[in-house]
Amino acid sequence: MKWNGKKNGELLGLMTLAGFDVFVTMDKALPAQQNLEKFGIAVFILRGQNNKLETLSELIPLVLEKLKAGVVPGVIEISRRPKT
């Protein structure tokens, strides 16, 4: 989509105009930096031990579970379930 280098506010605006429903990020500060309510999309914030692909890949099934259950606009934090 040639959106490389877009700042968060502009990116969220473009996503809204393009009809996106979900934004997946690792940016924990995003909710404090942007008024996410005005964009009307669900924002998944991935919270892993680190930002390595191997670590974040473990969170994808959790994202998919949430998507299957249906999401509404707002912030949804995704973190690894504690081992029992």
C-alpha positions in Angstrom: 0.0 0.0 0.0 3.1 2.1 0.1 2.5 3.3 3.6 6.1 2.7 4.8 7.2 5.5 7.0 3.8 6.8 7.9 3.4 8.1 11.5 0.8 6.3 13.7 -2.0 8.9 13.4 -1.7 9.1 9.6 -1.4 5.4 9.3 -4.6 4.8 11.4 -6.4 7.4 9.3 -5.4 5.7 6.1 -6.4 2.3 7.5 -9.8 3.7 8.4 -10.4 5.2 5.0 -9.3 1.9 3.3 -11.8 -0.1 5.4 -9.4 -1.9 7.7 -11.0 -3.3 10.9 -7.9 -4.4 12.8 -4.4 -3.0 13.5 -1.8 -5.3 15.0 1.2 -3.5 16.7 3.8 -3.9 19.4 3.6 -0.2 20.3 2.4 -0.2 23.9 2.4 3.6 24.0 -0.1 3.9 21.1 -3.2 4.3 23.2 -1.6 7.2 25.1 -0.4 8.8 22.0 -3.5 8.6 19.8 -7.3 9.0 20.3 -8.1 5.6 19.1 -11.8 6.0 19.5 -12.0 8.3 16.5 -10.6 5.6 14.1 -13.2 2.9 14.8 -10.9 -0.1 14.5 -9.7 -2.8 16.9 -6.1 -2.3 17.9 -4.3 -5.5 19.0 -1.2 -4.8 21.1 1.2 -7.7 21.2 3.0 -8.0 24.5 5.7 -10.6 24.3 8.9 -11.0 26.4 10.7 -9.4 23.4 10.0 -8.4 19.9 11.6 -11.3 18.2 9.6 -13.1 15.5 9.8 -16.4 17.3 8.3 -14.9 20.4 5.6 -12.9 18.7 4.6 -15.8 16.5 3.4 -17.6 19.6 0.8 -14.9 20.1 -0.8 -15.2 16.7 -3.1 -18.1 17.7 -4.4 -15.8 20.5 -5.1 -13.1 17.9 -6.9 -15.5 15.7 -9.1 -16.7 18.6 -10.1 -13.1 19.3 -10.9 -12.5 15.7 -13.0 -15.6 15.4 -15.0 -14.5 18.5 -15.6 -11.1 16.9 -14.0 -7.8 17.9 -15.3 -4.3 18.3 -13.2 -1.1 18.0 -10.9 -0.6 20.9 -7.6 -1.8 22.4 -7.1 -5.5 22.9 -3.8 -6.6 24.6 -2.5 -10.0 23.6 0.0 -11.7 25.8 1.1 -15.2 26.4 -1.0 -17.3 28.7 0.7 -18.2 31.9 1.8 -21.9 32.0 -0.2 -24.0 34.4 
